[in-house]
Amino acid sequence: GDQASATTTLADESRLSFEAPLTGPVEGVLSLTVPRRPPTGLASQLGAFISLVLFLVLAVAAIIGVLVAHYVTRPLKKLRVATMAIASGNLERRVEVEVSTGDEIEGLASDFNHMAERLSEANHRISHWNEELLEEVDKQTSALSQLQAGLARTDRLSCMGQVAASVMHEVGNPLAAIKTKIQVAEERGDLDGPANRVLDDILGEIDRLGGVLRSFSRLSRLRQPEFKPVSLAEVVSGVVSLVGPQVRKKGIALHVVVDEALDLIQADADQLRQLIINLVLNAADAVQSGGEIRIEARPESANETGAGRVSLEVIDDGVGIPESQLQQIWDAFYTTKDDGTGLGLAISRQIVEEHGGVLMIESREGEGTTVKATFPPSDRDQSEQAATDRMGG
């Protein structure tokens, strides 16, 4: 049959109708209705897709920002703060790693902490060295002051020794002549009782002046020590035999304690004997009847004055020395005794220092006094070197 034409009609606003007649064995009309889409539908879908993509991009960027802030920015900020703390002097500051990531930031923090630890150790060592240096400076300054004081004392004693020689000649001889004439007058018996008593008083004063002159003469005769191997135990024993009866006559007990392990020392035996006599007689003057004097000689332990040194102590339980006088007792002519010359300790200190030793006094008023002399090791070269150092040359 004849071919029919198709028609398209708008059924309503939302549908589009399509109709076409059918010819042939089967006749009829083919009708098709489809929904009618607005022309903006594709653009809307495209806009929605782009918005979704933008949202996803922003979300990913935000997540990446959070991760960067957590794993990079915060650790770097902590590292910067710790660096500023180290620069300001806080060497104990460290960077804490909250989560182990094994990345370069963690490695940098670990290296920083290691550096800070090394700086802290170095600072502690430097501080310790500074403290030791200050102690050594103080020690050397004190030693220098003592050396200068010793040199000044030596110069004064040397000058007094020269004066003593002149005094002995100018005064000693006339005194001896006066004493002789008085003794001759007493032997003749030409004088009555009161006159004899006056002469006895004069003789006593002459003897006292003679003692002062003898003290001066010791200054003029004090020579450089002749070092030889000396047994301190034997010197102490000899002094006790010499002055022991005089001390015990005053009702004072005299005890001697000498360590059996005591070695020989390099010393001048005569000057060592003079030293011990001076110290024992000084102690006897300070101790009352019923008191005690101890003489102790022993090797020094390594934690005291020094290994190999020998100490000699004269200890009494006498009246002691007031603290205000402990520095003055070393001055020549300073004495608290009515008949003293004030030269005993000055001479004793000079003897000890010329032997390379140290003389020290510890005393409490009313409790007693300890005089301690320490001498260097028995090696002769060391002893002579120490004595040379003490004399400044």
Salt bridges, closest charged atoms under 4 A:
ASP12 OD2 - ARG15 NE 3.17
GLU92 OE2 - HIS124 NE2 3.74
GLU98 OE2 - ARG74 NH2 3.75
GLU98 OE2 - LYS78 NZ 2.76
GLU117 OE1 - ARG94 NH2 2.82
GLU132 OE2 - HIS128 NE2 2.72
GLU205 OE1 - ARG208 NE 3.26
ASP207 OD1 - LYS179 NZ 2.71
ASP268 OD2 - ARG223 NH1 2.53
ASP270 OD2 - ARG223 NH2 3.83
ASP270 OD1 - ARG273 NH1 3.04
ASP285 OD1 - LYS250 NZ 3.48
ASP285 OD2 - LYS337 NZ 2.79
GLU292 OE2 - HIS255 NE2 3.30
GLU296 OE2 - ARG294 NH2 2.94
GLU296 OE1 - ARG298 NH1 3.60
GLU300 OE1 - LYS372 NZ 3.59
GLU304 OE1 - LYS372 NZ 3.79
GLU313 OE2 - ARG298 NH2 3.50
GLU353 OE2 - ARG153 NH2 3.01
GLU353 OE2 - ARG349 NE 3.25
GLU384 OE2 - ARG380 NE 2.95
